[in-house]
Amino acid sequence: MRTGSAVAPTDFAGTHQTRRWSALSGFSARWNMATAAILVGLLPTWAFAGDQTPNWRLNARVVAVGLPDVAGVREVGRFHVGGPIPGNPEFLMATREGRVLDLLRVLVAVGSNFGAPPGDPVFEVGTILSIDPRAAKSAGTIIVPQDLTGKDADARVQLYTAQSERFLNRRYNAGARTARHAAASGPRYISINNAFGRPWIANAPGGINGEGSVTVVDPDGAPLANAPSREAGGVFAGRHTDRENTPKAQPSGWLGKLMNYQASGQLTSGGMQTGALGTAFLGPSPDGSGFAVFAAVTADGSVAQIHVQDGVDGMAGPGTVSTGLGTVSTGHGIGDDPGVIGVAFKWNPDRALYIADPGRDRLVLLELEDDRRHFAVARSRTISLPEFDRPVDVAAAIPEIANPQFSSHTTLAGGSDLFVANRGDGSLLRLSQDGRLLARATIEIPGLGPLGPDRLRAIATSADAQHIWITIGGEVPGFPGLEGALVEVGVFDEHGAAAAMQGTQGAAADANLAARPISRRAWASAHCSMQRPAWPAIPALAVRASMKTTLRAE
């Protein structure tokens, strides 16, 4: 942690504003300094604990090892009724227990093909694995086979998609401009449209300096079949799939829709000229079509928006965030590639994107508006804290699981805090939406101790908001030669660290801070009933806007 760094002067600088309490606060100013000094000497040490940021230790459970070049992670979650996956019997089977999109399984982006020959040797290899974290609790840490092409399948680890022939865009979209692209190629980040769609993957198929891609993936692992865009199919890449048409209106009837579009350029200039390192679901398009729109953050620091039918528009230009290209994080040797640039979307009450800015040790907050055709940035602000040390990922402390238009684990539920992952020192932070630091945590790896610099890769919060899934680089003790791991810890806030389901318990790192269990109730049935229990601190969870937009499967 860079204890000496200063808060950058911005128009939205986060500050450390703890809930302060002092036994002297009610004393009269007329008391002399000597009397006050005597009384201060009699106070117990815990009287000033509120002046410190709680610093917790989170005992990790190692779920799986053998994940080379591991990057983003995401729990699958439940798909809402009315979307294409519950509505298609074949797709629905993929979400059953033990199958690749089982709601409690975890998807992990890995930079290996695990034995499968590349579909196109020009592009980077990579896979999205589906891992069952429940299996590791009873049978111990999962050792991922480095060749998953054999017949001896392991139900605990399933290959969802990869850079191989059967997962190329041309399987269902032979005429697409991106037909030779795969669903996963140098995969970096995962976001899932649990509301009315499918998984989306951010890729760097040509490395961080080559063209990026964002893919829409069916349950069989191939890019989107019956795609709304003939030019893109299920893969949006580089400048090949930029917007070329603009809707004049949203008429009803097939004839009206046929004549609805007029030729145009992009509504906002921008694209994916560099690797896509992060993506997040923005909900249905503001144009009234009901088609999904995702944001993508690329290695040049720009932010694009992808309309599943109309293609790619810009949103914020290069340099909006920085990967740190051309620099090295002091003392850590992290280098130019942050792995991921995490992004989370807030939809209620106002729309905003929280984006990690690892090159400048801050978060960027883009407040969004729309012109009834696409999204636009109304205002850009930043959150800077001394505790930021190469922040590479952000995650909702409480993911949006209930709303049928915005449900995604990259979406914040109303009033949710954020978790921030520091790759620089391996720590996790919990922040309020206005940038106040609530708590910090270190990750304790069995046999290793605290996770050190340049090990943390990405994070994701579980649907029940009780667990954090973390990907880390390098080896863990007891598993020599197996690079990359998926670990689990319990969540934490300013009141304490929750016990994860495996029975580990976080503890306060500071002996002066008494560990107190989180008083809020666990969401034991949240992912089953889809009814979110209201936490006392977040009354906005009960508020849901009434919207009548017809949503389209993508």
C-alpha positions as CSV (number, residue, x, y, z in Angstrom):
1,M,0.0,0.0,0.0
2,R,1.4,3.4,-0.9
3,T,1.0,5.2,2.4
4,G,2.8,8.3,1.1
5,S,0.7,9.0,-1.9
6,A,-1.6,12.0,-1.9
7,V,-5.2,12.4,-2.9
8,A,-5.3,13.8,-6.3
9,P,-7.1,17.1,-6.6
10,T,-10.3,16.3,-8.6
11,D,-13.9,17.4,-8.5
12,F,-14.8,14.0,-6.9
13,A,-12.0,12.9,-4.7
14,G,-12.9,10.1,-2.3
15,T,-11.8,10.7,1.3
16,H,-11.3,8.6,4.3
17,Q,-14.4,9.6,6.4
18,T,-14.8,7.0,9.1
19,R,-17.6,7.1,11.7
20,R,-15.8,9.0,14.4
21,W,-16.6,8.9,18.1
22,S,-14.6,10.4,21.0
23,A,-15.2,10.4,24.7
24,L,-14.1,14.1,24.7
25,S,-16.7,15.2,22.2
26,G,-19.2,16.3,24.8
27,F,-16.7,18.1,27.1
28,S,-16.9,21.9,27.5
29,A,-14.2,23.9,25.8
30,R,-13.7,25.7,29.2
31,W,-12.0,22.6,30.6
32,N,-8.3,23.3,30.6
33,M,-5.8,21.2,28.7
34,A,-4.3,19.6,31.8
35,T,-7.6,18.2,32.9
36,A,-8.3,16.9,29.4
37,A,-4.9,15.3,29.2
38,I,-5.5,13.4,32.5
39,L,-8.8,12.1,31.3
40,V,-7.4,11.0,27.9
41,G,-4.7,9.0,29.8
42,L,-7.5,7.1,31.6
43,L,-9.4,6.2,28.5
44,P,-9.1,2.6,27.2
45,T,-7.3,2.1,23.8
46,W,-10.5,1.1,22.0
47,A,-12.0,4.6,22.5
48,F,-10.3,5.8,19.4
49,A,-10.7,2.7,17.2
50,G,-13.2,4.6,15.1
51,D,-10.4,6.9,13.9
52,Q,-8.8,4.0,12.0
53,T,-9.8,2.2,8.9
54,P,-10.7,-1.4,9.8
55,N,-8.2,-3.8,8.3
56,W,-9.3,-7.4,8.1
57,R,-7.6,-10.7,7.3
58,L,-9.6,-12.9,5.0
59,N,-8.7,-16.6,5.2
60,A,-8.9,-18.0,1.6
61,R,-10.0,-21.4,0.4
62,V,-8.1,-22.5,-2.6
63,V,-10.8,-23.8,-5.0
64,A,-8.8,-24.7,-8.1
65,V,-5.2,-24.5,-9.3
66,G,-3.6,-24.9,-12.8
67,L,-5.1,-21.8,-14.4
68,P,-2.2,-20.3,-16.5
69,D,-2.5,-16.6,-17.4
70,V,-5.8,-16.4,-15.4
71,A,-7.8,-13.3,-15.7
72,G,-11.5,-12.4,-15.1
73,V,-13.9,-14.4,-13.0
74,R,-17.7,-14.4,-12.7
75,E,-20.3,-16.5,-10.9
76,V,-23.0,-17.6,-13.5
77,G,-26.1,-16.6,-11.5
78,R,-29.7,-17.2,-12.3
79,F,-31.1,-16.2,-15.7
80,H,-34.5,-14.4,-15.5
81,V,-37.6,-16.0,-17.0
82,G,-38.5,-14.3,-20.3
83,G,-34.9,-14.4,-21.6
84,P,-33.6,-16.7,-24.3
85,I,-31.9,-19.2,-22.0
86,P,-34.9,-20.1,-19.8
87,G,-37.2,-19.9,-22.8
88,N,-35.2,-22.4,-24.9
89,P,-35.4,-26.0,-23.7
90,E,-32.0,-26.8,-25.0
91,F,-30.5,-23.7,-23.5
92,L,-32.3,-24.3,-20.2
93,M,-30.6,-27.7,-19.8
94,A,-27.2,-26.0,-19.8
95,T,-28.3,-24.2,-16.5
96,R,-29.2,-27.4,-14.7
97,E,-27.1,-28.5,-11.7
98,G,-23.8,-29.9,-12.8
99,R,-24.0,-28.4,-16.3
100,V,-21.8,-25.6,-17.7
101,L,-24.1,-22.7,-16.8
102,D,-25.3,-24.1,-13.5
103,L,-26.2,-20.9,-11.5
104,L,-23.6,-21.6,-8.7
105,R,-20.7,-22.4,-11.0
106,V,-17.9,-19.9,-11.6
107,L,-16.7,-18.9,-15.0
108,V,-12.9,-18.2,-15.3
109,A,-11.0,-16.6,-18.2
110,V,-7.7,-18.5,-18.8
111,G,-4.9,-17.9,-21.3
112,S,-4.6,-21.6,-22.4
113,N,-6.4,-23.8,-24.8
114,F,-6.0,-26.8,-22.6
115,G,-4.9,-29.1,-25.4
116,A,-7.3,-27.9,-28.1
117,P,-5.7,-26.9,-31.4
118,P,-6.3,-23.2,-32.1
119,G,-9.1,-22.3,-34.5
120,D,-6.9,-19.6,-36.0
121,P,-3.2,-19.5,-35.1
122,V,-3.0,-15.8,-35.8
123,F,-5.0,-15.0,-32.7
124,E,-4.2,-15.6,-29.0
125,V,-5.5,-18.8,-27.5
126,G,-7.7,-18.9,-24.4
127,T,-10.7,-20.5,-22.7
128,I,-13.5,-19.9,-20.4
129,L,-13.7,-22.6,-17.8
130,S,-16.8,-23.5,-15.8
131,I,-15.7,-24.6,-12.3
132,D,-18.0,-26.0,-9.6
133,P,-16.7,-24.5,-6.3
134,R,-19.0,-26.8,-4.2
135,A,-17.1,-29.9,-5.4
136,A,-13.9,-28.6,-4.0
137,K,-15.3,-28.3,-0.5
138,S,-15.8,-32.0,-0.2
139,A,-13.0,-33.3,-2.4
140,G,-10.4,-30.7,-1.8
141,T,-8.7,-28.3,-4.2
142,I,-9.4,-29.0,-7.8
143,I,-6.3,-29.6,-9.9
144,V,-7.3,-28.6,-13.4
145,P,-6.1,-31.0,-16.1
146,Q,-3.9,-29.3,-18.6
147,D,-5.5,-31.2,-21.4
148,L,-9.3,-31.1,-21.4
149,T,-9.7,-32.7,-24.8
150,G,-9.7,-36.3,-23.6
151,K,-12.7,-38.5,-22.9
152,D,-12.1,-38.6,-19.2
153,A,-14.3,-35.6,-18.4
154,D,-14.2,-34.1,-14.9
155,A,-17.6,-32.7,-14.1
156,R,-16.0,-30.3,-11.6
157,V,-14.2,-28.5,-14.5
158,Q,-15.9,-28.0,-17.8
159,L,-14.6,-26.2,-20.9
160,Y,-17.3,-23.6,-21.8
161,T,-15.6,-22.1,-24.8
162,A,-12.2,-21.7,-26.3
163,Q,-10.2,-20.4,-29.3
164,S,-10.8,-23.6,-31.3
165,E,-12.7,-24.5,-34.5
166,R,-16.1,-25.4,-33.0
167,F,-16.2,-22.0,-31.1
168,L,-15.5,-19.8,-34.1
169,N,-18.0,-17.1,-35.1
170,R,-18.4,-18.8,-38.5
171,R,-20.1,-21.8,-37.0
172,Y,-23.4,-19.9,-37.0
173,N,-22.4,-16.6,-38.8
174,A,-20.4,-17.6,-41.8
175,G,-21.1,-14.3,-43.5
176,A,-20.0,-12.1,-40.6
177,R,-17.1,-9.8,-41.0
178,T,-15.6,-11.4,-37.9
179,A,-16.3,-15.0,-38.9
180,R,-12.8,-16.1,-38.1
181,H,-12.9,-14.8,-34.6
182,A,-13.5,-17.1,-31.6
183,A,-15.8,-16.6,-28.6
184,A,-12.7,-16.6,-26.4
185,S,-9.3,-15.5,-27.7
186,G,-7.0,-13.9,-25.2
187,P,-10.0,-13.7,-22.8
188,R,-9.8,-11.0,-20.1
189,Y,-13.2,-10.3,-18.6
190,I,-16.7,-11.7,-18.2
191,S,-20.1,-10.1,-17.8
192,I,-23.4,-11.9,-18.0
193,N,-26.8,-10.5,-19.1
194,N,-28.8,-12.5,-16.5
195,A,-31.8,-10.3,-17.2
196,F,-32.6,-11.3,-20.8
197,G,-29.5,-12.6,-22.5
198,R,-26.3,-14.5,-22.4
199,P,-22.6,-14.3,-21.3
200,W,-20.4,-11.7,-22.9
201,I,-16.6,-11.9,-23.0
202,A,-14.0,-9.2,-23.4
203,N,-10.9,-10.4,-25.4
204,A,-7.5,-9.2,-26.5
205,P,-7.0,-11.6,-29.4
206,G,-4.0,-9.6,-30.7
207,G,-2.7,-8.8,-27.3
208,I,-3.3,-5.5,-25.6
209,N,-1.9,-3.5,-28.6
210,G,-4.0,-5.4,-31.2
211,E,-7.7,-5.1,-32.0
212,G,-10.0,-6.1,-29.2
213,S,-13.2,-8.1,-29.3
214,V,-16.3,-8.5,-27.3
215,T,-18.3,-11.7,-27.9
216,V,-21.9,-12.8,-27.2
217,V,-21.9,-16.5,-26.4
218,D,-24.6,-19.2,-26.5
219,P,-24.8,-21.9,-23.9
220,D,-23.0,-24.3,-26.3
221,G,-20.0,-22.0,-26.2
222,A,-20.3,-20.7,-29.8
223,P,-20.9,-17.1,-30.7
224,L,-24.5,-16.0,-30.9
225,A,-26.7,-17.9,-33.4
226,N,-29.6,-16.1,-35.1
227,A,-27.7,-12.9,-34.4
228,P,-29.5,-9.6,-34.8
229,S,-26.4,-8.2,-36.6
230,R,-25.4,-9.8,-39.9
231,E,-22.1,-7.9,-39.9
232,A,-21.0,-9.0,-36.4
233,G,-22.9,-12.2,-35.7
234,G,-21.7,-13.0,-32.2
235,V,-18.3,-11.2,-32.3
236,F,-17.8,-7.4,-32.3
237,A,-14.1,-6.6,-33.1
238,G,-11.8,-3.7,-33.9
239,R,-13.5,-1.2,-36.3
240,H,-15.1,-4.0,-38.4
241,T,-18.4,-3.8,-36.6
242,D,-18.9,-0.1,-36.0
243,R,-22.4,1.2,-36.3
244,E,-23.4,2.0,-39.8
245,N,-27.2,2.5,-39.5
246,T,-29.4,4.6,-37.2
247,P,-33.0,3.9,-36.4
248,K,-35.5,6.6,-37.3
249,A,-38.1,5.4,-34.8
250,Q,-39.3,2.1,-33.3
251,P,-42.3,1.3,-35.4
252,S,-44.5,-1.8,-35.0
253,G,-45.1,-4.2,-37.8
254,W,-42.6,-5.9,-40.1
255,L,-42.9,-3.3,-42.9
256,G,-42.2,-0.4,-40.7
257,K,-39.2,-2.1,-39.1
258,L,-37.9,-3.0,-42.6
259,M,-37.8,0.7,-43.6
260,N,-36.9,2.0,-40.2
261,Y,-33.1,2.4,-40.7
262,Q,-31.1,5.0,-42.4
263,A,-27.5,4.9,-43.3
264,S,-25.3,6.8,-40.8
265,G,-21.9,6.7,-39.3
266,Q,-21.3,6.2,-35.6
267,L,-23.3,8.3,-33.2
268,T,-20.2,8.8,-31.1
269,S,-16.8,8.0,-32.6
270,G,-14.8,5.2,-31.0
271,G,-14.1,1.5,-31.2
272,M,-12.0,-1.4,-30.1
273,Q,-8.6,-0.7,-31.7
274,T,-6.8,-2.2,-28.7
275,G,-7.5,-5.2,-26.5
276,A,-10.8,-5.3,-24.6
277,L,-9.9,-5.7,-20.9
278,G,-13.3,-5.2,-19.3
279,T,-17.0,-5.2,-20.0
280,A,-20.3,-4.6,-18.2
281,F,-24.0,-4.9,-19.0
282,L,-25.8,-1.6,-19.4
283,G,-29.3,-2.9,-19.8
284,P,-31.7,-2.4,-22.8
285,S,-30.8,0.2,-25.4
286,P,-32.3,3.7,-24.9
287,D,-33.5,3.5,-28.5
288,G,-36.6,1.5,-27.4
289,S,-35.6,-1.6,-29.4
290,G,-35.1,-3.7,-26.3
291,F,-31.7,-4.9,-27.5
292,A,-28.9,-5.2,-25.0
293,V,-26.0,-2.8,-24.8
294,F,-22.7,-3.5,-23.1
295,A,-19.8,-1.2,-22.3
296,A,-16.2,-2.2,-23.1
297,V,-13.0,-0.8,-21.7
298,T,-9.9,-1.1,-24.0
299,A,-6.2,-1.0,-23.4
300,D,-5.8,2.5,-24.8
301,G,-8.1,3.7,-22.0
302,S,-11.2,4.3,-24.1
303,V,-14.7,3.1,-23.4
304,A,-17.0,1.8,-26.2
305,Q,-20.6,0.7,-26.2
306,I,-21.8,-2.4,-28.1
307,H,-25.4,-2.6,-29.3
308,V,-26.1,-6.2,-30.1
309,Q,-28.0,-5.3,-33.3
310,D,-26.5,-1.9,-34.4
311,G,-22.8,-2.4,-33.6
312,V,-20.2,-0.3,-31.8
313,D,-20.3,3.3,-30.9
314,G,-17.8,5.2,-28.8
315,M,-18.5,6.5,-25.3
316,A,-15.3,8.0,-23.8
317,G,-12.1,8.6,-25.7
318,P,-8.6,7.1,-25.3
319,G,-6.9,8.0,-22.0
320,T,-10.1,8.0,-20.0
321,V,-8.4,5.4,-17.9
322,S,-4.8,4.3,-18.0
323,T,-3.3,0.8,-18.0
324,G,0.0,2.3,-17.1
325,L,1.5,1.6,-20.5
326,G,5.1,2.6,-20.6
327,T,5.4,2.7,-16.8
328,V,6.1,0.2,-14.0
329,S,4.3,0.3,-10.7
330,T,7.0,1.3,-8.2
331,G,8.8,-1.6,-6.6
332,H,6.4,-4.2,-7.9
333,G,7.5,-4.9,-11.5
334,I,4.0,-5.2,-12.7
335,G,4.7,-3.7,-16.1
336,D,2.4,-2.6,-18.8
337,D,-0.4,-5.2,-18.9
338,P,-2.9,-4.9,-16.0
339,G,-4.6,-8.1,-17.1
340,V,-8.1,-6.6,-16.7
341,I,-9.7,-3.2,-16.3
342,G,-12.7,-3.8,-14.1
343,V,-16.0,-2.0,-14.6
344,A,-19.3,-2.0,-12.8
345,F,-22.6,-0.3,-13.7
346,K,-24.9,1.6,-11.4
347,W,-28.4,1.9,-12.7
348,N,-30.4,3.2,-9.7
349,P,-31.2,6.0,-9.0
350,D,-28.8,7.4,-11.7
351,R,-26.8,5.6,-14.3
352,A,-23.0,5.6,-13.9
353,L,-20.0,3.4,-14.7
354,Y,-17.3,2.8,-12.1
355,I,-14.0,1.9,-14.0
356,A,-10.7,0.9,-12.5
357,D,-7.8,3.2,-13.5
358,P,-4.7,1.2,-12.6
359,G,-2.2,3.5,-14.3
360,R,-3.3,6.5,-12.2
361,D,-4.3,4.7,-8.9
362,R,-7.9,5.8,-8.9
363,L,-11.4,5.0,-10.1
364,V,-13.1,6.9,-12.9
365,L,-16.8,7.5,-12.6
366,L,-18.7,8.2,-15.9
367,E,-22.2,9.5,-15.3
368,L,-24.4,8.5,-18.2
369,E,-27.3,10.1,-20.1
370,D,-28.9,9.2,-23.4
371,D,-30.3,10.8,-26.6
372,R,-32.9,8.0,-27.1
373,R,-30.5,6.4,-29.5
374,H,-27.4,5.5,-27.5
375,F,-25.6,6.3,-24.2
376,A,-23.4,9.4,-23.7
377,V,-21.2,10.7,-20.9
378,A,-22.8,13.5,-19.0
379,R,-20.0,14.0,-16.6
380,S,-16.7,12.4,-15.8
381,R,-15.4,12.3,-12.2
382,T,-12.7,10.5,-10.3
383,I,-12.2,8.9,-6.9
384,S,-8.7,9.0,-5.5
385,L,-7.5,7.4,-2.2
386,P,-4.1,6.8,-0.8
387,E,-5.0,3.2,-0.3
388,F,-5.3,2.6,-4.1
389,D,-2.4,0.6,-5.3
390,R,-2.8,-0.4,-9.0
391,P,-6.5,-1.0,-8.7
392,V,-7.4,-3.4,-11.6
393,D,-11.0,-4.6,-10.8
394,V,-14.2,-3.5,-9.2
395,A,-17.2,-5.5,-8.1
396,A,-20.6,-4.8,-6.6
397,A,-20.7,-5.6,-2.9
398,I,-24.4,-6.5,-3.6
399,P,-24.9,-7.5,-7.3
400,E,-28.2,-6.7,-9.0
401,I,-30.1,-10.1,-9.2
402,A,-33.7,-9.1,-9.1
403,N,-34.4,-6.5,-11.8
404,P,-35.5,-8.2,-15.1
405,Q,-33.9,-5.4,-17.2
406,F,-30.6,-4.9,-15.4
407,S,-29.8,-8.1,-13.6
408,S,-26.0,-8.9,-13.9
409,H,-23.2,-9.4,-11.4
410,T,-21.5,-6.4,-13.0
411,T,-24.4,-4.3,-12.0
412,L,-24.8,-2.7,-8.5
413,A,-28.0,-3.2,-6.7
414,G,-29.5,0.0,-5.3
415,G,-27.2,1.5,-2.7
416,S,-24.6,-1.2,-3.0
417,D,-21.0,-0.5,-2.0
418,L,-18.1,-1.5,-4.2
419,F,-15.1,-3.9,-3.7
420,V,-11.9,-2.7,-5.3
421,A,-9.0,-5.1,-6.0
422,N,-5.5,-3.7,-5.7
423,R,-3.0,-5.7,-7.9
424,G,-0.1,-3.6,-6.5
425,D,-0.2,-4.8,-2.9
426,G,-2.8,-7.6,-3.1
427,S,-5.4,-5.9,-0.9
428,L,-9.1,-5.5,-1.2
429,L,-11.0,-2.3,-0.4
430,R,-14.6,-1.7,0.4
431,L,-15.9,1.8,-0.8
432,S,-19.2,3.5,-0.6
433,Q,-20.6,4.8,-3.9
434,D,-19.4,8.4,-3.1
435,G,-15.8,7.2,-2.6
436,R,-15.6,6.8,1.1
437,L,-13.2,4.1,2.3
438,L,-15.1,1.8,4.6
439,A,-12.7,-1.1,5.2
440,R,-9.5,-2.8,3.9
441,A,-8.6,-6.5,3.8
442,T,-5.7,-8.7,3.1
443,I,-6.0,-12.2,1.7
444,E,-4.5,-15.0,3.6
445,I,-3.5,-18.0,1.4
446,P,-3.0,-21.3,3.2
447,G,0.7,-22.1,3.7
448,L,1.7,-18.7,2.2
449,G,0.2,-16.0,4.4
450,P,-0.8,-12.6,3.0
451,L,-1.1,-12.4,-0.7
452,G,1.8,-10.3,-2.0
453,P,2.3,-7.8,-4.8
454,D,1.4,-8.6,-8.4
455,R,-0.6,-11.7,-7.6
456,L,-4.2,-10.6,-7.5
457,R,-5.8,-10.7,-11.0
458,A,-9.6,-10.2,-10.7
459,I,-12.6,-10.4,-8.3
460,A,-16.3,-11.2,-8.4
461,T,-19.1,-11.2,-5.8
462,S,-21.5,-14.1,-5.4
463,A,-25.2,-13.7,-6.0
464,D,-25.9,-14.1,-2.3
465,A,-23.3,-11.3,-1.6
466,Q,-21.6,-13.6,1.0
467,H,-18.5,-14.6,-1.0
468,I,-15.8,-13.0,-3.2
469,W,-14.2,-15.1,-5.9
470,I,-10.6,-14.1,-6.6
471,T,-8.2,-15.2,-9.3
472,I,-4.5,-15.0,-8.5
473,G,-1.3,-15.6,-10.6
474,G,1.6,-17.7,-9.7
475,E,1.8,-20.9,-7.6
476,V,0.2,-21.6,-4.2
477,P,1.9,-23.8,-1.6
478,G,1.4,-27.5,-2.0
479,F,0.9,-27.3,-5.8
480,P,4.3,-26.8,-7.5
481,G,4.3,-26.2,-11.2
482,L,0.6,-25.3,-11.3
483,E,0.3,-21.6,-12.2
484,G,-2.8,-19.6,-11.5
485,A,-5.6,-20.3,-8.9
486,L,-9.2,-19.6,-8.1
487,V,-9.8,-18.8,-4.4
488,E,-12.8,-17.9,-2.2
489,V,-13.0,-15.5,0.7
490,G,-15.9,-14.2,2.7
491,V,-17.1,-10.6,2.2
492,F,-16.3,-7.8,4.7
493,D,-17.4,-4.3,5.6
494,E,-16.5,-1.8,8.3
495,H,-18.1,-4.0,11.0
496,G,-16.2,-7.1,10.3
497,A,-15.4,-10.0,8.0
498,A,-18.1,-12.6,7.3
499,A,-17.4,-16.3,7.6
500,A,-17.4,-17.9,4.2
501,M,-19.4,-21.1,3.7
502,Q,-16.3,-23.2,4.0
503,G,-16.0,-22.2,7.6
504,T,-13.1,-19.8,7.5
505,Q,-13.4,-16.6,9.5
506,G,-11.8,-13.3,8.8
507,A,-10.0,-11.6,11.7
508,A,-8.9,-8.1,12.4
509,A,-5.3,-7.4,11.4
510,D,-5.1,-4.7,14.0
511,A,-5.1,-6.0,17.6
512,N,-6.8,-2.8,18.7
513,L,-9.8,-3.5,16.6
514,A,-12.1,-6.1,18.0
515,A,-13.5,-8.4,15.3
516,R,-17.3,-8.0,15.2
517,P,-19.5,-10.2,13.0
518,I,-21.5,-8.6,10.3
519,S,-24.9,-7.9,11.8
520,R,-26.8,-8.1,8.5
521,R,-28.5,-11.4,7.7
522,A,-27.1,-13.6,5.0
523,W,-29.1,-14.0,1.8
524,A,-29.5,-17.7,2.0
525,S,-32.3,-17.9,-0.4
526,A,-31.6,-14.9,-2.7
527,H,-30.6,-16.9,-5.7
528,C,-33.5,-19.4,-5.3
529,S,-36.5,-17.2,-4.6
530,M,-35.2,-14.1,-6.4
531,Q,-36.5,-12.1,-3.5
532,R,-33.8,-9.8,-2.0
533,P,-34.0,-9.4,1.8
534,A,-33.6,-5.7,2.5
535,W,-30.4,-4.8,4.5
536,P,-31.1,-2.0,6.9
537,A,-28.4,0.3,5.5
538,I,-29.7,0.1,2.0
539,P,-33.4,1.0,1.9
540,A,-33.2,1.6,-1.9
541,L,-33.1,-2.1,-2.5
542,A,-36.9,-2.1,-2.2
543,V,-37.2,0.5,-4.9
544,R,-37.6,-0.8,-8.5
545,A,-38.6,1.3,-11.5
546,S,-41.5,0.2,-13.5
547,M,-40.5,-0.2,-17.2
548,K,-42.4,-1.5,-20.1
549,T,-39.7,-1.8,-22.8
550,T,-40.0,-5.0,-24.7
551,L,-36.7,-6.9,-24.3
552,R,-35.0,-8.8,-27.1
553,A,-33.0,-12.0,-26.7
554,E,-29.3,-11.6,-27.4
